[in-house]
């Protein structure tokens, strides 16, 4: 008679090594082979065999602590972007007036603010970035209540990129006149809102996004916001050579000059896009944005086409949306499950060197909490409390990062599976900026690691 031995893979057996239940396997062996087999199990438990948990997408998100970056009463606007410098310093922008960057040299534990000396007056900084050499970048524009936006009663009549090679002590502005992108100022407006990111490909090519919309007179003249929509700018219409909606701009000289614009899926009217780049493939990009369209802009046939293409039951939206590109941002497509709930916008995206993707956005509907969606494998699979995860971002778990109303919530990685998110938090009619330290635990994978 052979003895029956029950092995609980992932629960407490063999010297208390394995501590999480995964599955039960009942096996029958001749007793004289048991020691050899148990030794084999010991080896596998500390190996990297994919059968033992590497592909398990279940994680636990745990909060470690909160800190105050900027006290209440200082910030009046809270769309933010954040980046880590190659020397480890973290820089945070939140549209302060006058312009100021907050930075931390101790991995987000403490923060100090420093004024930004830009050549142009009355600037609002809409995004911060850095390249592999440590050059910092800011995209900024003149405040809406200052010329050239007044007395024309327009907004976004200029946009600049400035860079610093001395950690923000001094800034130089790119000579590129971004206002000459077709159809050019004064026929267009730069629609910015503070979550812009810069990315860098392995060959040094830099990219950031901006939003172009037609001015009212130009829109009326060239058929914007009227049926039927016209390619390539769809509801923004215009002339064939115009660039409307979100566009990607590039630099091949370290950010000194900018050009080579391409469109970001204008049929869904993306605004306020943030870019992230695959740490293992410089042509693979993810982009988190806000989309906003109106049913009246489309014919009935176009409405059906749009609903079929997006798998959304209605042809009008105000959502967050995740897009993907495999050709370096030349073209984009809606990612699987890319659309959030209605009003689930104000999104950010972070792609860590360890291939974890963190997307944050408003929870949606009347729920204005800030939530995070997490992928452990570069956006292929999203965490949803199952072993296999989900290929659809909008079917993943909404991890609540902030339980109160908040604006954008950029994130950086402090160390493997340890993260820091900045949160603009309402206090009365103003706000404060808090920092949240959190980490991922992978109890179903830990025993499979070397």
C-alpha positions as CSV (number, residue, x, y, z in Angstrom):
1,X,0.0,0.0,0.0
2,X,1.5,3.3,-1.0
3,X,1.0,6.2,1.4
4,X,-1.0,9.3,0.4
5,X,0.8,12.6,0.8
6,X,-1.1,15.9,0.4
7,X,1.1,18.8,-0.6
8,X,-0.5,22.2,-0.2
9,X,1.4,24.3,-2.8
10,X,1.6,27.8,-1.3
11,X,0.5,27.0,2.3
12,X,2.6,26.2,5.3
13,X,4.6,23.1,4.6
14,X,8.4,22.3,4.6
15,X,9.7,24.4,7.4
16,X,7.2,27.2,7.1
17,X,8.7,28.3,3.8
18,X,5.4,28.6,1.8
19,X,2.8,30.7,3.4
20,X,0.0,31.5,0.9
21,X,-2.5,29.0,-0.4
22,X,-2.6,28.5,-4.2
23,X,-3.9,25.1,-5.1
24,X,-4.0,21.6,-3.6
25,X,-2.3,18.7,-5.4
26,X,-2.8,15.2,-4.1
27,X,-0.1,12.8,-5.1
28,X,0.7,9.1,-4.2
29,X,4.2,7.9,-3.9
30,X,6.2,5.0,-2.6
31,X,7.4,6.2,0.8
32,X,11.0,5.5,0.1
33,X,11.0,8.3,-2.5
34,X,9.3,10.9,-0.3
35,X,12.6,12.6,0.9
36,X,13.9,13.0,-2.6
37,X,10.6,14.5,-3.8
38,X,10.4,16.9,-0.9
39,X,14.0,18.0,-1.7
40,X,12.9,18.7,-5.2
41,X,10.0,20.8,-4.0
42,X,12.3,22.7,-1.8
43,X,14.5,23.6,-4.8
44,X,11.5,24.6,-6.9
45,X,10.1,26.8,-4.2
46,X,13.2,29.0,-4.4
47,X,13.6,28.8,-8.2
48,X,12.2,31.0,-10.9
49,X,10.1,28.3,-12.7
50,X,7.2,30.2,-14.2
51,X,4.8,27.5,-13.1
52,X,5.4,28.6,-9.5
53,X,4.0,32.1,-9.4
54,X,5.9,34.4,-11.7
55,X,2.8,34.9,-13.8
56,X,0.5,35.4,-10.8
57,X,-1.0,38.9,-11.1
58,X,-2.5,39.1,-7.6
59,X,-1.0,41.8,-5.5
60,X,-1.8,43.7,-2.3
61,X,-1.4,47.5,-2.2
62,X,-0.5,48.8,1.2
63,X,-0.1,52.4,2.3
64,X,3.0,53.2,4.4
65,X,2.5,56.9,5.4
66,X,1.5,60.4,4.2
67,X,3.5,63.6,4.2
68,X,2.8,67.2,3.4
69,X,4.6,68.6,0.4
70,X,3.0,72.0,0.2
71,X,0.8,73.2,3.0
72,X,-2.8,74.4,2.6
73,X,-3.2,78.0,1.3
74,X,-0.2,77.9,-1.1
75,X,-1.5,76.0,-4.1
76,X,-4.6,77.3,-5.9
77,X,-4.5,74.9,-8.8
78,X,-3.6,71.3,-8.7
79,X,-2.8,69.7,-12.1
80,X,0.6,68.2,-11.5
81,X,3.5,66.4,-13.1
82,X,6.5,64.7,-11.4
83,X,9.8,63.3,-12.6
84,X,13.0,61.7,-11.2
85,X,16.3,63.2,-12.2
86,X,19.2,60.7,-13.0
87,X,20.9,61.9,-9.7
88,X,17.9,60.7,-7.8
89,X,16.2,64.1,-7.1
90,X,12.5,64.2,-7.6
91,X,10.9,67.3,-9.1
92,X,7.2,68.3,-8.8
93,X,5.3,70.9,-10.7
94,X,1.8,72.1,-9.8
95,X,1.0,75.2,-11.9
96,X,2.1,77.6,-9.1
97,X,2.1,81.4,-9.7
98,X,4.8,82.6,-9.9
99,X,6.4,79.4,-11.3
100,X,8.0,77.2,-8.7
101,X,9.3,73.6,-8.7
102,X,9.3,71.5,-5.6
103,X,12.1,69.0,-5.2
104,X,13.2,66.2,-2.9
105,X,16.8,64.9,-2.6
106,X,15.9,62.1,-0.1
107,X,13.5,59.9,-2.1
108,X,10.4,62.0,-1.3
109,X,10.8,62.2,2.5
110,X,11.3,66.0,2.6
111,X,10.6,68.8,0.0
112,X,11.7,72.3,-0.7
113,X,10.4,74.8,-3.2
114,X,12.6,76.9,-5.6
115,X,11.5,79.7,-7.8
116,X,11.8,79.1,-11.6
117,X,13.4,82.1,-13.4
118,X,11.9,82.1,-16.9
119,X,12.6,84.7,-19.6
120,X,8.9,85.3,-20.2
121,X,6.7,87.0,-17.6
122,X,3.5,85.7,-16.0
123,X,4.2,82.0,-16.9
124,X,2.2,78.9,-15.9
125,X,4.2,75.7,-16.0
126,X,2.2,72.8,-17.5
127,X,4.8,70.0,-17.4
128,X,8.2,68.9,-16.2
129,X,10.6,66.4,-17.7
130,X,14.3,65.2,-17.8
131,X,16.5,63.4,-20.2
132,X,19.2,60.8,-19.4
133,X,21.9,63.5,-19.2
134,X,20.0,65.3,-16.5
135,X,18.7,68.2,-18.6
136,X,15.4,69.4,-17.1
137,X,12.6,70.6,-19.3
138,X,9.5,72.7,-18.7
139,X,6.6,73.4,-21.0
140,X,4.9,76.7,-20.0
141,X,2.7,79.4,-21.3
142,X,1.5,82.9,-20.4
143,X,-1.4,83.1,-17.8
144,X,-4.8,83.5,-19.3
145,X,-5.4,87.0,-17.9
146,X,-2.3,88.4,-19.5
147,X,-1.4,89.5,-23.0
148,X,-1.4,88.0,-25.7
149,X,-4.5,86.2,-24.3
150,X,-6.2,89.5,-23.5
151,X,-7.8,91.8,-24.8
152,X,-8.4,89.2,-27.6
153,X,-10.5,87.2,-25.1
154,X,-8.7,84.1,-26.3
155,X,-6.6,81.6,-24.2
156,X,-3.4,79.7,-24.9
157,X,-2.0,82.1,-27.4
158,X,1.6,81.0,-26.8
159,X,3.6,77.9,-25.6
160,X,7.3,77.6,-24.7
161,X,9.8,74.9,-23.9
162,X,12.7,75.8,-21.6
163,X,15.6,73.7,-20.3
164,X,18.1,73.8,-17.6
165,X,21.5,72.1,-17.3
166,X,22.2,73.1,-13.7
167,X,19.3,71.5,-11.8
168,X,16.9,74.4,-12.3
169,X,19.2,77.2,-11.3
170,X,19.0,78.9,-14.7
171,X,16.7,78.3,-17.7
172,X,17.1,78.8,-21.4
173,X,14.0,78.9,-23.8
174,X,14.0,76.9,-27.0
175,X,13.9,79.3,-30.1
176,X,11.3,77.1,-31.7
177,X,8.1,79.1,-32.3
178,X,5.4,76.5,-31.5
179,X,2.8,79.0,-32.4
180,X,3.7,78.4,-36.1
181,X,2.3,74.8,-36.1
182,X,-0.5,74.8,-38.7
183,X,-2.9,76.5,-38.6
184,X,-0.8,78.8,-36.4
185,X,-1.6,81.6,-34.0
186,X,-4.1,83.3,-34.0
187,X,-6.1,80.6,-35.7
188,X,-5.6,78.1,-32.8
189,X,-5.3,77.9,-29.1
190,X,-3.0,75.8,-26.9
191,X,-5.3,74.0,-24.5
192,X,-3.0,73.0,-21.5
193,X,-3.7,71.8,-18.0
194,X,-0.7,70.8,-16.1
195,X,-0.1,67.0,-16.5
196,X,2.4,67.1,-19.4
197,X,5.2,64.6,-19.4
198,X,8.4,64.3,-21.4
199,X,9.8,60.9,-22.6
200,X,13.1,60.0,-24.2
201,X,13.8,57.2,-26.7
202,X,17.1,55.2,-26.6
203,X,18.5,57.3,-29.5
204,X,17.9,60.5,-27.5
205,X,14.7,61.6,-29.3
206,X,12.5,63.5,-26.9
207,X,8.7,63.9,-27.0
208,X,5.9,65.7,-25.3
209,X,2.3,66.4,-26.1
210,X,0.2,69.5,-26.5
211,X,-3.4,70.2,-27.3
212,X,-4.4,72.5,-30.2
213,X,-8.0,73.6,-30.7
214,X,-9.3,76.2,-33.2
215,X,-10.2,79.7,-32.2
216,X,-14.0,80.4,-32.5
217,X,-13.7,82.4,-35.7
218,X,-11.5,79.8,-37.4
219,X,-13.7,76.9,-36.2
220,X,-16.7,78.7,-37.7
221,X,-14.9,79.4,-41.0
222,X,-13.7,75.9,-41.5
223,X,-16.6,73.7,-40.4
224,X,-15.5,72.6,-36.9
225,X,-18.1,71.1,-34.5
226,X,-20.5,70.4,-37.4
227,X,-21.7,67.2,-39.1
228,X,-20.2,65.4,-40.8
229,X,-16.8,65.3,-39.3
230,X,-13.8,65.7,-41.6
231,X,-10.6,63.8,-41.6
232,X,-7.8,64.2,-40.5
233,X,-9.0,66.5,-37.7
234,X,-12.5,65.1,-37.3
235,X,-14.7,67.5,-35.2
236,X,-12.1,70.2,-35.3
237,X,-12.2,70.3,-39.1
238,X,-9.9,73.0,-40.4
239,X,-7.7,72.6,-43.5
240,X,-6.0,69.3,-44.4
241,X,-2.6,70.5,-43.2
242,X,-3.8,71.7,-39.8
243,X,-3.0,69.9,-36.6
244,X,-5.8,69.8,-34.0
245,X,-6.5,67.8,-30.9
246,X,-3.5,66.3,-29.0
247,X,-0.3,66.1,-31.0
248,X,3.2,64.7,-30.2
249,X,6.2,67.0,-30.7
250,X,9.7,65.8,-31.0
251,X,13.3,67.0,-30.5
252,X,16.4,65.2,-31.9
253,X,18.9,67.8,-30.4
254,X,18.4,67.4,-26.7
255,X,15.4,69.7,-26.5
256,X,16.9,72.8,-28.0
257,X,14.5,72.7,-31.0
258,X,11.1,71.0,-31.5
259,X,9.0,69.9,-34.4
260,X,7.8,66.8,-36.4
261,X,4.2,66.9,-35.1
262,X,1.9,63.8,-35.3
263,X,-1.7,63.4,-34.2
264,X,-3.0,61.4,-31.3
265,X,-6.3,59.8,-32.4
266,X,-8.2,63.0,-33.1
267,X,-11.5,61.2,-33.7
268,X,-11.9,61.0,-29.9
269,X,-10.7,64.5,-29.2
270,X,-7.9,63.7,-26.6
271,X,-6.8,66.5,-24.4
272,X,-4.2,66.8,-21.6
273,X,-2.3,63.7,-22.6
274,X,0.6,62.3,-20.5
275,X,3.1,60.0,-22.1
276,X,5.0,57.0,-20.8
277,X,7.6,54.8,-22.5
278,X,8.4,51.1,-22.3
279,X,11.8,50.7,-20.5
280,X,12.5,47.8,-22.9
281,X,11.2,49.1,-26.2
282,X,11.6,52.7,-27.2
283,X,8.9,52.5,-29.8
284,X,6.2,51.2,-27.4
285,X,4.3,54.1,-25.7
286,X,1.3,54.4,-23.5
287,X,-0.7,57.6,-23.2
288,X,-3.3,58.6,-20.7
289,X,-5.6,61.4,-21.6
290,X,-9.0,62.9,-21.3
291,X,-11.4,62.5,-24.2
292,X,-14.5,64.6,-24.8
293,X,-16.9,64.5,-27.7
294,X,-20.5,65.5,-28.4
295,X,-23.1,63.4,-30.1
296,X,-24.2,66.4,-32.2
297,X,-20.8,66.5,-34.0
298,X,-21.5,63.2,-35.8
299,X,-23.9,61.8,-38.3
300,X,-25.8,58.8,-37.3
301,X,-23.5,56.6,-39.4
302,X,-20.5,58.1,-37.8
303,X,-22.0,57.6,-34.3
304,X,-22.4,53.9,-35.1
305,X,-18.8,53.7,-36.4
306,X,-17.5,55.4,-33.2
307,X,-19.4,53.1,-30.9
308,X,-18.2,50.0,-32.8
309,X,-14.6,51.2,-32.8
310,X,-14.6,52.0,-29.0
311,X,-17.0,49.3,-27.8
312,X,-18.8,52.0,-26.0
313,X,-22.6,52.1,-25.9
314,X,-22.9,55.8,-26.6
315,X,-21.3,58.2,-29.1
316,X,-20.4,60.9,-26.6
317,X,-17.9,60.9,-23.9
318,X,-16.1,62.7,-21.1
319,X,-13.8,60.0,-19.9
320,X,-10.2,59.2,-19.2
321,X,-8.7,57.0,-21.9
322,X,-5.6,54.9,-22.3
323,X,-4.0,54.8,-25.8
324,X,-1.1,52.7,-27.1
325,X,1.5,53.1,-29.8
326,X,4.0,50.6,-31.2
327,X,5.7,53.0,-33.7
328,X,7.1,55.7,-31.5
329,X,4.0,57.8,-31.3
330,X,3.4,58.1,-35.0
331,X,0.0,56.4,-34.6
332,X,-2.1,55.5,-31.5
333,X,-4.9,53.1,-30.9
334,X,-7.3,52.8,-27.9
335,X,-5.8,50.2,-25.5
336,X,-7.8,47.2,-24.5
337,X,-10.4,48.4,-22.0
338,X,-8.9,51.8,-22.4
339,X,-11.9,53.9,-21.5
340,X,-12.7,54.7,-17.9
341,X,-16.1,55.5,-16.5
342,X,-17.8,58.7,-17.4
343,X,-15.8,61.6,-15.8
344,X,-13.0,59.3,-14.9
345,X,-10.4,61.7,-16.3
346,X,-7.6,63.9,-14.9
347,X,-5.3,60.9,-15.5
348,X,-1.6,60.4,-15.1
349,X,0.6,57.5,-16.1
350,X,4.0,56.1,-14.9
351,X,6.0,53.3,-16.3
352,X,8.7,52.1,-14.0
353,X,12.1,50.5,-14.9
354,X,10.8,47.3,-13.3
355,X,7.9,47.3,-15.9
356,X,5.1,48.2,-13.5
357,X,2.6,50.6,-15.0
358,X,0.6,52.9,-12.7
359,X,-2.4,54.8,-14.2
360,X,-4.3,57.1,-11.9
361,X,-7.6,58.9,-12.6
362,X,-10.7,60.1,-11.0
363,X,-13.0,57.2,-10.0
364,X,-15.8,58.4,-12.3
365,X,-19.4,59.4,-12.1
366,X,-20.0,61.4,-9.0
367,X,-17.1,59.7,-7.3
368,X,-14.1,62.1,-7.3
369,X,-11.7,59.9,-5.4
370,X,-8.3,59.3,-6.9
371,X,-7.8,55.7,-8.0
372,X,-4.9,53.7,-9.4
373,X,-4.9,50.9,-12.0
374,X,-1.8,48.7,-11.9
375,X,-0.1,46.4,-14.4
376,X,2.9,44.3,-13.5
377,X,3.9,43.5,-17.1
378,X,4.0,46.7,-19.0
379,X,0.3,47.1,-19.7
380,X,-0.3,43.6,-21.1
381,X,-2.2,42.4,-18.0
382,X,-4.0,44.5,-15.3
383,X,-4.3,43.5,-11.7
384,X,-7.9,42.5,-10.8
385,X,-7.6,40.2,-7.8
386,X,-7.3,37.1,-9.9
387,X,-4.3,35.0,-10.7
388,X,-4.5,35.7,-14.5
389,X,-5.4,39.4,-14.2
390,X,-7.3,41.0,-17.1
391,X,-6.1,42.3,-20.5
392,X,-8.7,45.1,-20.1
393,X,-7.5,48.2,-18.1
394,X,-11.1,49.2,-17.2
395,X,-11.8,45.8,-15.7
396,X,-8.9,46.0,-13.3
397,X,-9.1,46.8,-9.6
398,X,-9.5,50.5,-8.6
399,X,-7.0,50.9,-5.8
400,X,-8.1,54.1,-3.9
401,X,-5.0,56.3,-3.5
402,X,-6.9,59.3,-2.0
403,X,-10.4,59.0,-0.5
404,X,-11.3,62.6,-1.0
405,X,-11.7,64.9,-4.1
406,X,-8.4,65.5,-5.8
407,X,-6.9,66.6,-9.1
408,X,-4.1,64.8,-10.9
409,X,-1.9,62.3,-9.0
410,X,1.5,61.7,-10.6
411,X,3.7,58.8,-9.3
412,X,7.3,57.8,-9.2
413,X,9.0,54.6,-8.1
414,X,11.2,54.8,-4.9
415,X,12.5,51.3,-5.2
416,X,11.2,48.1,-6.6
417,X,7.5,47.8,-5.8
418,X,7.7,50.9,-3.6
419,X,6.0,54.1,-4.9
420,X,5.3,57.7,-4.1
421,X,2.3,59.6,-5.4
422,X,1.6,63.4,-5.1
423,X,-2.0,64.4,-4.4
424,X,-3.6,67.8,-4.7
425,X,-6.1,67.7,-1.9
426,X,-9.0,70.1,-1.4
427,X,-8.9,72.2,1.8
428,X,-11.8,74.7,1.8
429,X,-11.7,76.7,-1.4
430,X,-8.0,76.0,-2.0
431,X,-5.8,73.0,-1.5
432,X,-2.7,71.3,-0.1
433,X,-0.4,68.8,-1.8
434,X,0.2,65.6,0.1
435,X,2.5,62.7,-0.6
436,X,1.5,59.1,-0.2
437,X,4.0,56.4,0.2
438,X,2.7,52.9,-0.8
439,X,4.0,49.6,-1.9
440,X,2.9,46.4,-3.6
441,X,3.2,43.1,-1.9
442,X,3.3,40.0,-4.1
443,X,2.5,37.2,-1.6
444,X,1.7,34.7,-4.4
445,X,5.1,35.3,-6.0
446,X,7.5,35.8,-3.2
447,X,8.1,32.1,-2.7
448,X,8.9,31.7,-6.4
449,X,11.7,34.3,-6.4
450,X,15.4,33.3,-6.2
